[in-house]
Structure formats: C-alpha cells, structure tokens
C-alpha cells in the first residue's frame, strides 16, 4: 500500500523515490492527478539533475485544448516498495502522478486538509500484464482444488476469440498454466483421440 | 549512459513523425483492434514498433535501434497524453 497526504492547497501529495542515472535515490513530492492519463511528469530541471535518458517524443493535449510536443524520459522509481522502470513526460508544471502509473490500484482519497490517502493494489497480475490486457477485476470466489484444498481466486473479465467469434467471458487468476474448462466449452462436442500428435476438435452442438 | 539528443526542434520532430505515421504506418495499423495501441517510430529510418504496453514497445525499439529518434503516437488519436481533464479521449 502507498500513502500520501492532502495538503492545505487541496493537492493530493505523494512523496516518490526517484532514481538518478547512477541509481542514487532522491525523494520528490508529486501531485496525484486523475486528469492526467499518463504515468509521471517532471520539470526540466529535475530531468536534467537526474540525468535521465531521453527515449522519445509525443503529442499531449492540455486542459485548455492546446497541444504540446513533449519529451519522454525513462526513469526508475520506487513504487509500492518495488523498483519500477517507467517513463516521465517533461513539463514545466509541478510533478504529476497520472492514471497509468496508478493503474491496477484503488485510490482512497478523503478530500480534507491534512488527511492521509492510500493507493492499494487491487489486481495481482504483474502490472505490465494487467496493463497490457487491461483486464478489469470483477469479483472473487472460492474454488476447490483436486486435493481438496480451498483457495480464494480473483476473477477478471476478458474478451476472447471463440470459434471465430468474440466472446466476453471470465478468467480465474491462478498460478497454473492457462486452462480451458467445461463452462467455456458448454454446448460443444469434444472429440479427443488420445494419441501423440493427433488433432482434436470442438464442434458446436447447441447454442449455450 | 548515453543521452540521446533530438536533432530537430519539437515541432519539426512532430511534423516528421506524423508524416511517416500517416504515409507508411497508419494505413497498416488503423483498425478497430489496434485502437489505443502505442506506435513508436524512428523518424530517421521509418522503422516502428506497436504494442498496447508502451514500455514493451520501447524495449523492443531499444533492442533494434539503440540510437533511434523516436516519435510516439496512439492509434486512433491525435495525441498520446492528456494532461488535465479538458477533453475526454475518444479513439476514432
């Protein structure tokens, strides 16, 4: 869990640890900004001081509709106790933490002077996988394993291609290899010759 | 660590990047399935990488072209980032 503080200027301040190009840590106050859909912004003097490598440039649109071309640097930060490689836009503003850095977290933000706020991980997949697939966590449930043990598992909504058609379904998060179960195959006939190198088929027999 | 410096001004860099994207890349990638994906383009060679994960595309680009001059766009959008909620994003 990550904690921050709302200050008297009604800014949600998150103190981040940033690493410079030589790996030296440095603390920096940032503002949580849900109107920023990127990861992090840093002012030019900080970018220069940290010696960050320039990676690319891209267009950004500001709140008043103006467009700017902004430089994007690679940076290592400490996030929820773990080092994370991420990217920072160079802007003249106060450092901002945006929605893409906080992705997969729940922001609990009581808006009063001097209150503490929290960011809590809600999705347990590696952040890059969650971000890549963008799967929303829908619910949790109990499952029983073959040896009788019970586990509580997170269930995500996922769209798959099934029999040539897109289908919205759900996926349990488990440490195992991905499995296809009976409920996904419902309404199909499984024809499975059990020999090395044989092809098997699933053929629609009823509309689920 | 070597720090890349852009050879062109920001606007010239953007103009060149947009030109390569519009001419060579967009006709190949602008599909419903790719909406919102990041496209990283080396404006010198025209080589590019596309991924839903910005860092994954960046890492692949680094492996291919360590000194690339990279312009980044998102499929279906004029801009990559929104700073301040002035305009809701809509991929077209």
Contacts between the chains, C-beta under 8 A, distances in Angstrom:
chain1	res1	chain2	res2	distance
A	21	B	1	5.3
A	33	B	83	7.9
A	33	B	84	7.5
A	34	B	85	7.4
A	35	B	82	7.2
A	35	B	83	7.4
A	35	B	84	4.7
A	35	B	85	3.4
A	35	B	86	7.8
A	36	B	81	7.3
A	36	B	82	6.9
A	36	B	83	5.1
A	36	B	84	6.9
A	37	B	81	6.1
A	37	B	82	4.8
A	37	B	89	6.8
A	38	B	80	7.6
A	38	B	81	4.3
A	38	B	82	7.9
A	38	B	83	7.4
A	41	B	83	7.0
A	51	B	1	7.4
A	51	B	3	7.2
A	53	B	1	5.7
A	53	B	2	7.5
A	53	B	3	5.5
A	53	B	4	6.8
A	54	B	3	6.2
A	54	B	4	4.9
A	54	B	5	7.0
A	54	B	6	7.1
A	55	B	4	7.7
A	55	B	58	6.0
A	55	B	70	6.4
A	56	B	40	6.1
A	56	B	58	7.3
A	56	B	70	3.4
A	56	B	71	6.6
A	56	B	72	4.8
A	57	B	6	6.6
A	57	B	10	6.7
A	57	B	13	5.5
A	57	B	14	7.0
A	57	B	17	7.3
A	57	B	70	7.1
A	57	B	71	5.8
A	57	B	72	7.0
A	58	B	71	6.9
A	58	B	72	4.0
A	58	B	73	6.9
A	58	B	79	7.5
A	58	B	80	4.0
A	58	B	81	6.7
A	59	B	14	6.2
A	59	B	73	7.5
A	59	B	78	6.7
A	59	B	79	4.3
A	59	B	80	6.1
A	59	B	81	7.9
A	60	B	79	5.6
A	60	B	80	6.5
A	60	B	81	3.9
A	60	B	82	7.0
A	60	B	83	5.4
A	61	B	78	7.6
A	61	B	79	4.5
A	61	B	81	7.4
A	61	B	82	5.4
A	61	B	83	7.3
A	61	B	86	7.1
A	61	B	87	5.9
A	62	B	83	5.4
A	62	B	84	5.8
A	62	B	86	6.6
A	63	B	83	7.0
A	63	B	84	2.8
A	63	B	85	6.7
A	63	B	86	3.6
A	64	B	84	7.8
A	64	B	86	5.9
A	65	B	86	5.8
A	65	B	87	6.2
A	67	B	78	7.5
A	67	B	79	6.2
A	69	B	10	3.9
A	69	B	11	6.4
A	69	B	13	6.7
A	69	B	14	4.6
A	70	B	81	7.2
A	71	B	6	7.5
A	71	B	10	7.8
A	72	B	72	7.0
A	74	B	58	7.4
A	85	B	55	6.8
A	86	B	55	7.2
A	87	B	54	6.7
A	87	B	55	7.1
A	87	B	58	7.4
A	89	B	81	6.3
A	89	B	83	7.6
A	91	B	83	6.7
A	93	B	83	7.7
A	96	B	83	7.3
A	98	B	81	7.9
A	128	B	53	5.9
A	128	B	55	6.9
A	128	B	56	7.1
A	131	B	52	7.8
A	131	B	53	5.8
A	132	B	51	7.7
A	132	B	52	5.3
A	132	B	53	4.4
A	132	B	56	7.0
A	133	B	52	7.8
A	134	B	52	7.3
